[in-house]
Amino acid sequence: MDGAENMREKLYHLQRRELITIEDAAIAVRKENGQVKVKQAQSLVGVGALGGSFWGLLIGVIFWMPWLGMAVGAVTGALSGKFTDIGIDDSFIKEVANTVEPGNSALFLLSRGAQMDRIKEELSDDKFEIIETNLSPEDEDRLREAFAAEEIAG
């Protein structure tokens, strides 16, 4: 259950070596009873790029949608649509949801400039799975704008 936190620390070391630039991060731990605990990581460069509303919505859509039932389906559908509009596709969300089983954790990163081959080589002793989606620079800007506005409104 602490694997995501350990991986985050290792990636911070790799960031110092300029193998990746981490702009924002959050950790979701699915406890043995199925409950999910979310911790937003402290950004190494000050305030996170997106903030709690982004991570809360994304992780909420990923982990709680199956248990919410029909009454909340329209709300989660709207949230899912918001992510799709920005460039985060439904298949990515479903793949992550199906991967994190009780007793495991997930590390969510907003990063750029990752040298994936070198990172995988550096972390070859660790057991992990990378599920990724790429956003265009325009989608990244729209993502930041959308959630910055929600942070101000909230």
Stockholm file with secondary structure:
# STOCKHOLM 1.0

chainA/1-154         MDGAENMREKLYHLQRRELITIEDAAIAVRKENGQVKVKQAQSLVGVGALGGSFWGLLIGVIFWMPWLGMAVGAVTGALSGKFTDIGIDDSFIKEVANTVEPGNSALFLLSRGAQMDRIKEELSDDKFEIIETNLSPEDEDRLREAFAAEEIAG
#=GR chainA/1-154 SS CCHHHHHHHHHHHHHHTTSCEEEEEEEEEECTTSCEEEEECCBTTBSCSSCHHHHHHHHHHHHHHHHHCGGGHHHHHHHHHHHHHHTCCHHHHHHHHHHCCTTEEEEEEEEESCCHHHHHHHTTTSCCCCCCCCCCHHHHHHHHHHHHHHHHHC
#=GC SS_cons         CCHHHHHHHHHHHHHHTTSCEEEEEEEEEECTTSCEEEEECCBTTBSCSSCHHHHHHHHHHHHHHHHHCGGGHHHHHHHHHHHHHHTCCHHHHHHHHHHCCTTEEEEEEEEESCCHHHHHHHTTTSCCCCCCCCCCHHHHHHHHHHHHHHHHHC
//
